[in-house]
Amino acid sequence: DTLTLVASTAAAGFTTEVKHSSGGHVEVRFESDAHRTDARVDLVNGTMTNNFTESPR
């Protein structure tokens, strides 16, 4: 099983950095002057599991 990131669009004032776009997981960072969100989705045995980490900058 393989995940493929098709698109990642940041809200106004945020940038997008794709860390990993395909394979067993995809990972994207959204960042502004004051906030960071790291989004990761893993695919294990056909099941997707997401993990979002929010932090101030």
N, CA, C and O atoms as a Tinker XYZ file with bonds, in Angstrom:
   228  protein
     1  N      0.836000   -1.184000    0.000000    73     2
     2  CA     0.000000    0.000000    0.000000    64     1     3
     3  C      0.880000    1.246000    0.000000    63     2     4     5
     4  O      1.921000    1.288000    0.656000    81     3
     5  N      0.448000    2.252000   -0.741000    73     3     6
     6  CA     1.209000    3.493000   -0.852000    64     5     7
     7  C      0.280000    4.690000   -0.767000    63     6     8     9
     8  O     -0.782000    4.716000   -1.391000    81     7
     9  N      0.693000    5.679000    0.012000    73     7    10
    10  CA    -0.001000    6.964000    0.049000    64     9    11
    11  C      0.674000    7.909000   -0.926000    63    10    12    13
    12  O      1.886000    7.838000   -1.128000    81    11
    13  N     -0.106000    8.796000   -1.533000    73    11    14
    14  CA     0.442000    9.840000   -2.395000    64    13    15
    15  C     -0.255000   11.149000   -2.068000    63    14    16    17
    16  O     -1.482000   11.238000   -2.125000    81    15
    17  N      0.528000   12.163000   -1.724000    73    15    18
    18  CA    -0.014000   13.490000   -1.456000    64    17    19
    19  C     -0.354000   14.133000   -2.789000    63    18    20    21
    20  O      0.514000   14.284000   -3.649000    81    19
    21  N     -1.605000   14.511000   -2.964000    73    19    22
    22  CA    -2.068000   15.095000   -4.220000    64    21    23
    23  C     -1.964000   16.613000   -4.177000    63    22    24    25
    24  O     -1.604000   17.232000   -5.178000    81    23
    25  N     -2.271000   17.223000   -3.036000    73    23    26
    26  CA    -2.215000   18.681000   -2.912000    64    25    27
    27  C     -2.062000   19.062000   -1.449000    63    26    28    29
    28  O     -2.477000   18.328000   -0.553000    81    27
    29  N     -1.462000   20.217000   -1.225000    73    27    30
    30  CA    -1.391000   20.802000    0.122000    64    29    31
    31  C     -1.477000   22.312000   -0.043000    63    30    32    33
    32  O     -0.595000   22.932000   -0.638000    81    31
    33  N     -2.535000   22.893000    0.484000    73    31    34
    34  CA    -2.775000   24.322000    0.328000    64    33    35
    35  C     -2.824000   24.967000    1.704000    63    34    36    37
    36  O     -3.618000   24.569000    2.557000    81    35
    37  N     -1.979000   25.957000    1.916000    73    35    38
    38  CA    -1.930000   26.652000    3.200000    64    37    39
    39  C     -2.938000   27.790000    3.244000    63    38    40    41
    40  O     -3.277000   28.378000    2.217000    81    39
    41  N     -3.411000   28.091000    4.448000    73    39    42
    42  CA    -4.274000   29.251000    4.661000    64    41    43
    43  C     -3.450000   30.522000    4.465000    63    42    44    45
    44  O     -2.220000   30.484000    4.480000    81    43
    45  N     -4.134000   31.633000    4.284000    73    43    46
    46  CA    -3.454000   32.921000    4.112000    64    45    47
    47  C     -2.515000   33.178000    5.290000    63    46    48    49
    48  O     -2.895000   32.989000    6.445000    81    47
    49  N     -1.294000   33.607000    4.993000    73    47    50
    50  CA    -0.309000   33.894000    6.023000    64    49    51
    51  C      0.557000   32.716000    6.412000    63    50    52    53
    52  O      1.469000   32.860000    7.226000    81    51
    53  N      0.286000   31.546000    5.839000    73    51    54
    54  CA     1.056000   30.342000    6.135000    64    53    55
    55  C      1.835000   29.893000    4.901000    63    54    56    57
    56  O      1.430000   30.156000    3.769000    81    55
    57  N      2.947000   29.218000    5.132000    73    55    58
    58  CA     3.692000   28.566000    4.056000    64    57    59
    59  C      3.510000   27.062000    4.203000    63    58    60    61
    60  O      3.117000   26.568000    5.260000    81    59
    61  N      3.801000   26.349000    3.132000    73    59    62
    62  CA     3.693000   24.892000    3.117000    64    61    63
    63  C      5.044000   24.295000    2.771000    63    62    64    65
    64  O      5.695000   24.728000    1.820000    81    63
    65  N      5.467000   23.306000    3.537000    73    63    66
    66  CA     6.682000   22.560000    3.230000    64    65    67
    67  C      6.337000   21.077000    3.242000    63    66    68    69
    68  O      5.997000   20.521000    4.286000    81    67
    69  N      6.426000   20.442000    2.083000    73    67    70
    70  CA     6.166000   19.004000    1.988000    64    69    71
    71  C      7.447000   18.283000    2.376000    63    70    72    73
    72  O      8.475000   18.420000    1.713000    81    71
    73  N      7.374000   17.521000    3.448000    73    71    74
    74  CA     8.537000   16.781000    3.944000    64    73    75
    75  C      8.640000   15.404000    3.295000    63    74    76    77
    76  O      9.740000   14.905000    3.055000    81    75
    77  N      7.471000   14.781000    3.008000    73    75    78
    78  CA     7.452000   13.443000    2.406000    64    77    79
    79  C      6.139000   13.304000    1.659000    63    78    80    81
    80  O      5.073000   13.431000    2.261000    81    79
    81  N      6.195000   13.045000    0.352000    73    79    82
    82  CA     4.974000   13.113000   -0.462000    64    81    83
    83  C      4.405000   11.768000   -0.902000    63    82    84    85
    84  O      3.316000   11.730000   -1.475000    81    83
    85  N      5.108000   10.664000   -0.652000    73    83    86
    86  CA     4.546000    9.365000   -1.034000    64    85    87
    87  C      5.272000    8.243000   -0.311000    63    86    88    89
    88  O      6.351000    8.425000    0.253000    81    87
    89  N      4.644000    7.084000   -0.350000    73    87    90
    90  CA     5.215000    5.907000    0.296000    64    89    91
    91  C      4.345000    5.459000    1.448000    63    90    92    93
    92  O      3.119000    5.527000    1.368000    81    91
    93  N      4.965000    5.004000    2.512000    73    91    94
    94  CA     4.244000    4.526000    3.680000    64    93    95
    95  C      3.686000    5.635000    4.546000    63    94    96    97
    96  O      2.854000    5.388000    5.419000    81    95
    97  N      4.147000    6.880000    4.305000    73    95    98
    98  CA     3.591000    8.029000    5.019000    64    97    99
    99  C      3.757000    9.286000    4.183000    63    98   100   101
   100  O      4.604000    9.352000    3.292000    81    99
   101  N      2.934000   10.282000    4.486000    73    99   102
   102  CA     3.088000   11.621000    3.913000    64   101   103
   103  C      3.186000   12.595000    5.078000    63   102   104   105
   104  O      2.597000   12.380000    6.137000    81   103
   105  N      3.946000   13.680000    4.862000    73   103   106
   106  CA     4.175000   14.630000    5.946000    64   105   107
   107  C      4.295000   16.035000    5.378000    63   106   108   109
   108  O      5.033000   16.271000    4.422000    81   107
   109  N      3.552000   16.972000    5.984000    73   107   110
   110  CA     3.528000   18.361000    5.530000    64   109   111
   111  C      3.627000   19.272000    6.745000    63   110   112   113
   112  O      3.045000   18.987000    7.791000    81   111
   113  N      4.374000   20.381000    6.604000    73   111   114
   114  CA     4.451000   21.407000    7.648000    64   113   115
   115  C      3.805000   22.681000    7.124000    63   114   116   117
   116  O      4.113000   23.140000    6.024000    81   115
   117  N      2.902000   23.249000    7.928000    73   115   118
   118  CA     2.287000   24.546000    7.655000    64   117   119
   119  C      2.819000   25.504000    8.716000    63   118   120   121
   120  O      2.794000   25.197000    9.908000    81   119
   121  N      3.308000   26.683000    8.268000    73   119   122
   122  CA     3.983000   27.563000    9.211000    64   121   123
   123  C      3.663000   29.027000    8.923000    63   122   124   125
   124  O      3.622000   29.458000    7.771000    81   123
   125  N      3.436000   29.788000   10.011000    73   123   126
   126  CA     3.270000   31.236000    9.918000    64   125   127
   127  C      4.307000   31.872000   10.840000    63   126   128   129
   128  O      5.150000   31.177000   11.408000    81   127
   129  N      4.243000   33.190000   10.986000    73   127   130
   130  CA     5.171000   33.864000   11.895000    64   129   131
   131  C      4.967000   33.435000   13.347000    63   130   132   133
   132  O      5.900000   33.495000   14.147000    81   131
   133  N      3.754000   33.002000   13.689000    73   131   134
   134  CA     3.435000   32.714000   15.086000    64   133   135
   135  C      3.053000   31.264000   15.375000    63   134   136   137
   136  O      2.914000   30.892000   16.540000    81   135
   137  N      2.880000   30.439000   14.342000    73   135   138
   138  CA     2.324000   29.099000   14.573000    64   137   139
   139  C      2.897000   28.083000   13.584000    63   138   140   141
   140  O      3.254000   28.416000   12.454000    81   139
   141  N      2.971000   26.830000   14.048000    73   139   142
   142  CA     3.426000   25.728000   13.194000    64   141   143
   143  C      2.509000   24.526000   13.399000    63   142   144   145
   144  O      2.155000   24.186000   14.528000    81   143
   145  N      2.130000   23.888000   12.290000    73   143   146
   146  CA     1.385000   22.633000   12.335000    64   145   147
   147  C      2.132000   21.605000   11.501000    63   146   148   149
   148  O      2.392000   21.822000   10.318000    81   147
   149  N      2.475000   20.486000   12.126000    73   147   150
   150  CA     3.062000   19.358000   11.410000    64   149   151
   151  C      1.975000   18.307000   11.253000    63   150   152   153
   152  O      1.387000   17.857000   12.236000    81   151
   153  N      1.712000   17.921000   10.013000    73   151   154
   154  CA     0.681000   16.932000    9.709000    64   153   155
   155  C      1.347000   15.701000    9.099000    63   154   156   157
   156  O      2.102000   15.806000    8.132000    81   155
   157  N      1.059000   14.545000    9.671000    73   155   158
   158  CA     1.621000   13.292000    9.161000    64   157   159
   159  C      0.511000   12.250000    9.111000    63   158   160   161
   160  O     -0.292000   12.130000   10.036000    81   159
   161  N      0.483000   11.499000    8.009000    73   159   162
   162  CA    -0.446000   10.381000    7.868000    64   161   163
   163  C      0.383000    9.148000    7.532000    63   162   164   165
   164  O      1.154000    9.148000    6.572000    81   163
   165  N      0.217000    8.096000    8.332000    73   163   166
   166  CA     0.901000    6.821000    8.114000    64   165   167
   167  C     -0.094000    5.804000    7.589000    63   166   168   169
   168  O     -1.271000    5.828000    7.951000    81   167
   169  N      0.383000    4.911000    6.736000    73   167   170
   170  CA    -0.431000    3.821000    6.218000    64   169   171
   171  C      0.174000    2.510000    6.700000    63   170   172   173
   172  O      1.283000    2.144000    6.309000    81   171
   173  N     -0.572000    1.801000    7.561000    73   171   174
   174  CA    -0.096000    0.540000    8.128000    64   173   175
   175  C     -1.182000   -0.508000    7.928000    63   174   176   177
   176  O     -2.296000   -0.368000    8.433000    81   175
   177  N     -0.846000   -1.559000    7.188000    73   175   178
   178  CA    -1.791000   -2.650000    6.913000    64   177   179
   179  C     -3.109000   -2.141000    6.339000    63   178   180   181
   180  O     -4.182000   -2.626000    6.698000    81   179
   181  N     -3.017000   -1.157000    5.442000    73   179   182
   182  CA    -4.199000   -0.635000    4.769000    64   181   183
   183  C     -5.012000    0.367000    5.567000    63   182   184   185
   184  O     -6.065000    0.812000    5.112000    81   183
   185  N     -4.536000    0.730000    6.757000    73   183   186
   186  CA    -5.249000    1.680000    7.609000    64   185   187
   187  C     -4.445000    2.965000    7.745000    63   186   188   189
   188  O     -3.252000    2.933000    8.051000    81   187
   189  N     -5.113000    4.108000    7.514000    73   187   190
   190  CA    -4.451000    5.400000    7.665000    64   189   191
   191  C     -4.600000    5.889000    9.102000    63   190   192   193
   192  O     -5.678000    5.815000    9.692000    81   191
   193  N     -3.493000    6.390000    9.651000    73   191   194
   194  CA    -3.482000    6.979000   10.984000    64   193   195
   195  C     -2.885000    8.370000   10.870000    63   194   196   197
   196  O     -1.791000    8.537000   10.332000    81   195
   197  N     -3.609000    9.384000   11.382000    73   195   198
   198  CA    -3.078000   10.741000   11.277000    64   197   199
   199  C     -2.536000   11.222000   12.611000    63   198   200   201
   200  O     -2.955000   10.778000   13.679000    81   199
   201  N     -1.591000   12.143000   12.512000    73   199   202
   202  CA    -0.977000   12.754000   13.682000    64   201   203
   203  C     -0.728000   14.221000   13.348000    63   202   204   205
   204  O     -0.024000   14.535000   12.389000    81   203
   205  N     -1.310000   15.116000   14.145000    73   203   206
   206  CA    -1.127000   16.547000   13.952000    64   205   207
   207  C     -0.491000   17.130000   15.207000    63   206   208   209
   208  O     -0.970000   16.902000   16.318000    81   207
   209  N      0.591000   17.883000   15.026000    73   207   210
   210  CA     1.274000   18.530000   16.134000    64   209   211
   211  C      1.200000   20.034000   15.931000    63   210   212   213
   212  O      1.641000   20.550000   14.904000    81   211
   213  N      0.640000   20.738000   16.911000    73   211   214
   214  CA     0.498000   22.192000   16.865000    64   213   215
   215  C      1.492000   22.808000   17.841000    63   214   216   217
   216  O      1.659000   22.307000   18.953000    81   215
   217  N      2.155000   23.894000   17.434000    73   215   218
   218  CA     3.071000   24.558000   18.350000    64   217   219
   219  C      3.243000   26.027000   17.967000    63   218   220   221
   220  O      3.151000   26.387000   16.793000    81   219
   221  N      3.496000   26.877000   18.979000    73   219   222
   222  CA     3.828000   28.266000   18.675000    64   221   223
   223  C      5.250000   28.328000   18.142000    63   222   224   225
   224  O      6.037000   27.403000   18.341000    81   223
   225  N      5.570000   29.409000   17.473000    73   223   226
   226  CA     6.939000   29.575000   16.967000    64   225   227
   227  C      7.706000   30.505000   17.844000    63   226   228
   228  O      8.879000   30.773000   17.584000    81   227
